[in-house]
Amino acid sequence: MENVLEVIDLKKWFPGVKANDGVNLSVRSGEVHAILGENGAGKSTLMKVIYGLLEPTAGEIRLFGEPVHFRSPRDAIRAGIGMVHQHFMLIPAFTVAENVVLGDEPGGVRFRRREASRLVRQLSERYGLAVDPDAKVGDLTVGLQQRVEILKAFYRKARVLILDEPTALLTPQETRELFRIIRALKEDGVPVIFISHKLDEVLEVSDRVTVMRQGKTVETLETKGATPQMLANLMVGREVVLRVEKPPLQAGEPVLQVRDLRVRSADRHERVKGVNLEVRRGEILGIAGIDGNGQFEFADAIAGLLRAESGEIRLEGRDITHLSPARRTELGIAYVPQDRQLDGLVLSFDLADNLILRDFRRPPFSRRGILNRRAAESQAEQLIQTFDVRPPDFRRRASELSGGNQQKVILAREVSRDPVLLIAAQPTRGLDVGAIEGVHRQLVRLRNEGRAVLLISLELDEILSLSDRIAVMHNGDIVGIVRGEEATREMLGLMMTGQRRKEGTA
């Protein structure tokens, strides 16, 4: 098969950082080519160079055999490269057709809305991307919004499609549908570059995989015959433990008790509808559910970020329903929020300051209102090393780190506080396999030490491998709780659609 895209000895250096340091990549016509690597391995930088968001320091890119040099995404799009970013670039108030043709509207300033609708409908039928051109994007599911992004790329005549962490926000059902679409594109001869941290997905959907580590390409191999262990070891450069090992459950008394909790979101919609739940000392209780069913509003309410409309929240027997987030922190609640940038970090602060956000008023970080910078930096150096934050520099602003390393900073801060209750919402989102191993080890350590862990994740495999008990939320309520050792993907999938189940039933 002919090489459609070639990257030859590509280098992209920033002051003090070699993000790409001699990357080589070839993508063939009609293949799905996966890119794997740890956080900070250089995957995102490579894609930004290919898409024209960054200019290379050295090296060459060839497209259909011809050297190309993109100074902007507009240049890349004109050459036939389309990219679907992990966080979609859509306008919720616009229709599907308006979003797809934005910037290249039929009729120009005399926008022909019906013509746009017709063109988008034709595209959706051709590529098997069923979506209503006249629907408002804000009313669509995440999976359908992703289809709109793919349609945007093909409307601009993309001949190579880059998908950056495309399943990060999808349900299992939406992921299966995306894979169907990818296979159809492959049969149509469209090469797809698939960036993911999920080894099972890479093995399922790709033909070849290129592994990156520390800015370099380590190896390119055929997916057929590869194993998750093989890929994980190549990514990290050492033997990785993929299985979560934990001793038998020895749960104690309840740490968190929630009774008939009702919560409204910021837009005043009722998201939590009379939830009753207990998390016991020495257990990990996982909450599964399709995104948007109230699980993250539930977590915010326990942490005090959302007010309870009614009901009761107790921590170690104490009523904390109306206490402030700061007071709940003092009583032993640690929180890893779903939105790390909005709720977890101050992006303009350096890492040393972010790592003491919860405790900057306390010794040894503060005395008589004066910040002890040396103590903060010492703490930061220790946590950065323990949690493998990259680059390992406490002077870096949080905004300068990759998403996965930002997540490590939050986890380091919250776990190091030795909490009574840890609420972990999407704790491994955006993390590579090596970092996920470390996070899981920390959660199990807390559980083994007698702490209570409330794990909220959209990753069913994570819920199944870590949880002692699993509660499933649907439409703002708990539809059932099952023991971890009895749960299956199929069982949880049915519960996620609203099928109720009594605790302990198989």
N, C-alpha and C positions, 0 to 999 in steps of 0.2 A: 504493500500500500504506500501511496505517496505521502511524504511529509508535508502537512499543510502549514504547520507552525514550527519554527526552530529557534531555540535560544542557545547562543554559542558563547561560552565563557563570560557570562554576564556578571558585571559588578555594579553594585550600588552602595556607595559609602556615604555615611553621615559623619559629622565630627565625632571621633572616638568610637564609632560603631561601623562594622562591616556587615551591613544587613544582608547583602548578597555578595558572595566572594568566589565567583567562578562557577555560576550555575549553568548547567547544560540540560536542555529539554527538547524533545521532539514529539510532536503530536500528529498522528496520522489521520487521514481521511476516514470518516465513519467509525472512529473509535471513541470510547469513553476513557479518558486518561485521568487518573486520580493523582492528586498531590497530597502527600502526608508529611507531617512534621510537627515537632513540639511547638508550643507558643514561643515566639522569638526565633524560630528556625529560618524565617525569611520568606515564607509563603505569600503573605499579604504584600510585602514589598515587591516580590516578583510579579504578582498579578497587577499591581499598580503601575509597574513599568510597562508591562505588555499592553495595558489599557490606556497608557498615555497620561496617567495621573502623576507619574514621576519620570524624569529623564535619567537614563543609565549613566553611571560614571565611566564604564567601559564595556566592551562586548558588542554583540550583534544580535539583532532579531531579524529573522527571515519569514516572510509570509508568502506562501505559494511560490517559494524559491527565490523571491526578490527581497533584497535588504530593505527594511523600513525603519523610519525614525519618527516616532510620534511625539509631538510637543504638547498634545492635549487629548482628552478623550474624544473630542470631535474628529481628530485625525484618525484615531483607532476605529471609530464607528464608520467613517467613510471608507476605510480599508476593509471592513467586513468583520470586525470583532465586536461582539456583544457581551455585556457582563451583567449578571444579576447579583446585586450586593446582598449581604446577609440582612441588612436593614433596608427595607424597600424605599425607593425614591418615588413615592406616589402622592397625589393630592387627594385626600379623602372626599372632599366636596365635589370633585369632578367625576364624570362618568368614566367607565372603562375606555370607551372610544376616545374621549377627550384626553385621558392620560396617555394612551398609546401614541396618539399623533402629535402630542404637545411638542412644539418647536418645528414641526414639519407638517402643518395642517393642510389638508386639501383645500385649495382656494386661497391659501395665504390669509391675508387680512380679512377677506370675505369668506370666512370659515364655512365650509359646507358640511354641516353636522350629519346629514343623512349619508353623504358620501363617506365620511369617516366611519360611521356605523357599518356601512356595507363592506368597506375594506377590512375592518377589524373582524367582522363576522367571517369573511372569506379566509382570513389568516387563521382564525381559531379552528375552522373546519379543516383546513389543509394540514395543520400540525396536531390536530386532536386535542386542542386546548379549549374545551368547551367553557364558555363564559358569556354572559349577556352583555353585549357592547353598550347597552343603555343603562345598565345598573350603576348605582353610585358605589365607588370603590370603598367608601367608609362602611358600607353595609355588607361587604364581602368577608368571608372567612380568610384566614391567613393563607391557606392553600390556594384559594382562588386569586388572591392578590399576587401570589407568586406567578401564577399563569399570566397575569397582566404584565408583569415585568418581563417575562419571556416573550410575550407578544410584542412588547416595545422593541426588543432587540431584533426580532424578525421583521417588523415593520421597517426598520432601518437597514434591512437586507444583510443581517449578520450571517457570516459563513463559518464563524467559529464562536462557540458559546461558552462563557466562563460562569460557573455556578459556585459562589462563595458560601460555604456552609449552608447549603440549600435546605437541609432538613432540621435546622436548629430549632425552628418554631412550629414544626408540623406534628400533627398527630400520626400514629402508626398508619392509619388509613390514608391520610394525605401523602405520607411518604411513599406508600405503595403506588399511589396514583402518579406521583412525580416520577418514580422509576419507570412506570409504563410510558410516560411521555419521553423520558430520556432514551429508552430503547427504540421508540418510534423515530426519534431524531437520528439516532445511529443508523437505522435502516434507510433513512433518507440521505445518508452520507454526511450528515453534519457532525463534525468533531466536537465533543463536549469535554471541557476541563472541569473536573469535579473535585472541589476542595472540601475536605471533611476531616473531623477527628474520630469519626465512628468507623472502627475497623470492619465491623460486620457489614456495614453499608458499602464500604469500598470494595470488599470482596464480592458482594452481591451484584453490583452494578457496573464495575469497571472492567476494562480489558487489560490495561497495564497500569502500573502505579510507580510514581517517582517519589522517593523518600528524601526529604531534606533534613539536614541537621547543622546547626550553627552557621547558617548562610550558604552552605554548600549542598550540592546534590550527592547523596551517598550511593544510591543505586536506583536503577530502573529495572523492573522485572514484570513478567507476565503474571496477571492475577491468578490465573489458573494454576493450582498447585501451591499457592501461597497460603499461609495460615495466620490467624490473628497474632499468635505468639511471635512468629517470624517478623511480621511488620512492626509490632510493638518494640521488639529488641532493636531493629534497625533505626527506628525513630529516636530512641532514647540512648542507644549506644551501650546498653547493659541488659541483663536479664530482668524482665518486668513481671511482677506477679499480677496476673489478670483476675484471679479468683479472690473474692472477699472472704477472708477466714475470720471467724469469730467464735468464741466459746458459747455453750448453750445459754439461753436466756435465764437470768436470775433477777427478775423484776421485783422492785420493792413497792413502797407505797406511792400513790399518785403525787407527782410534782405539779403538773398542770391539770386543772379541772375546768372545763367549759360547760356551762349550762344554758341552753336555749338562747344562744348568742345570735343576735341579728345586727347586721352591719350594712350601711349604705356606702357606696363609693363616692368619690369627689363629685361625680355628676348626679348624685342623689338617687341612683338606682339601687334597689336592695340586692346585694350580692351574696350575703350570708343570711340564711333563712332558718333560724332556730337550731343551730348546730349544738350537739352534745358530744363531748369527747374527753378522754383522759389520756395523759402521757405519764408513764410510770418511771420511777427511778431505775436506771440500768437497762432501758430499752430504747430502741429506735422505732418510732412510729412513723411510717411513711404515709403521705397523702398523695394519691394518684387521681388523675382526672384530666379531661380535655381542657386545654387552655380556655379561660374565660368562664369557668364554672364556680368562681368564688374562692378558690383555694389561696390565692395570693392576697386578696382582701382579708381573708381569715388570718393569715400570718401577720399582716399589717396591724390588725386589731389586737392581736396578742402582744405585739411589740409596742402598741400605743400610738401608732402612726395614724390609725383611723379610729374614730370614736364609736363605741358600742351604742346602738340605738336602744337595745334592751338586752337582758340576760346578764350573766355573771362570769367573770374570769377569776380563778383563784390560783395562786402560786404558793405551793407548800402550805396550803390551808388559809392563806391570807387573801382577802378580797383586793384585787388590783384593778378592778374594772375601770375606775375613774382616775387612776394614777397617771402621771406624766411619763413619757418615754424615758426621761432621765432617771426618774425614781425607779422605774421597772429595771433599768440597767443596774442601778445600785443594788437591787434585790437579787440580781443574779441571772437576768435574761440577756443572752447574747443573740444578735440577729444578723444573718447574712441575707440581705434583701435581694429580690429578683432583679431590680434595676440598679446595678452597681454604680452607674455614673450619677444617677439622680439622687439615690438614697444612701449609697454606701461610701462615697468619697467626696472630698472637696478637691476637684480636679486641679485647681490652681495652687494647691498646697503641695509641698514636697512629701516624700514618703515618711520621713520621720514625724512630721506633724500629723499625717493621716493615721499613723499607727498608734497615736495616743489620743485620738479624738474623744474616746470614751472617758479617758482618765487624766486629762491634762490639768485638772484642778486638784489632783491628789499627789501626795508624795509617792515616788521620788521626783515626779515630773514638775511639781510646783510646790513652792513654799512661800506662804504669805503673799500669794498672788503673783509671784515672780516665777516665770517659766525656767526650769533647769534644762537648758538645751543639751548639755552634755549627757544627761540621763536619757533624754528622748532619743538622741543619736545612738547611744549604746544599745538601747532596747531595739531600735530599728535595725541595726547591724545584725543582731542576733536573730531576729525574726526573718529578715531577708534571707539569711543563710539557711535557716531551718526550713523555710517554705520555698526556697529556690526561686526567688523573685529575680527576674532579668529585665534590664541590666541590674547588677547588685550594687546600686548606688542610692543611698538614702536622700541624696540631694536632688534627685530627679523629681520633677513634678509628676503627679499622678496622671495628668493628661498625656504625658509622653510615653506611657506604657501601653502595650497591647492589651486588648480586652481580657485575655487570659491571665496576664500578670496583674492587672488591676484586681481581678477576682482573688488572686493569691494574697494580695495585700489585705483585703477585707477579711478573708479567712484567718490570716495570721493574727490580725488584731482581735477578732472575736473569740477564736479558740484559745488564745493565750490568756484570756481573762478568767479562765477556770470557771465557766458558768455553771449555774444550777440547771438551767434549761437553755439549750442551743436550738434556735429556729433557723434552719438552713433551707432557703428557697432557691432552687436551681443552683446548688453550690458548685457544680462542675460544668456549668454552661460555658462553652467556648474553651474548655481546657483540653489539653492533649492527654494521651493515655498515661504518660508518666506522671503528670500532675494529678490526674484523676486518682491514680493509685495512692498518692500522698494524701489527698483529701479524704478518701474513704478510710484510710488508716487512722486519720485524726478523729473522724466521726466514731469509728469503732472504739478507739481508745477512750473517748469520753464516755461512751456507753459502758465499757468494761469497768470504768472507774466509778460507776454509779450515777452518772449524770443522765438527764433525760434529753433525748434528741427528737425534735419534730422535723422530719425531712419532707419537703414539698418539691416534687420534681415531675417534669413532663416526660422524663426518660423512664420507661417501664422497666428496662433492664436494671437501672440503678435502684429503683424502688424494690424490685424483686430480690436483688442480691444483698441489700443492706437491711431491709426492714424486718423487725420481729413481728410486728403487726402492720397491716395495711388497711387504711380507710380510703374509700373512694368517694369523691365529691361529684355530684351532678346537680346542676341548676341550684347551687347555693346550699345544698344539704348533703349530709352523709347518707349514702344509700346502703352502706354495709361496711363491716370490718371483718377481715379474714386474717388468720394466722399466716405469717410469712412463708412457712414451710409447706403450706397447703395451696398457696396461690399460684396461678398460672397466667400467662399472658391472655389466653382466651377468656378465662374467668373475669379478669380485671377489665378486659375490653368490653364484655357484656355489661358489667356494672357501670362502666363509664358512659354507656348509653342510657342509663337510668334503671337498669334491672336491680331490684333490691335483693339483699342477702343478709341473713342473720349472722351475727358474729360466731365464728367457729364452725360454720357449715362448710362442707367441702363442695 
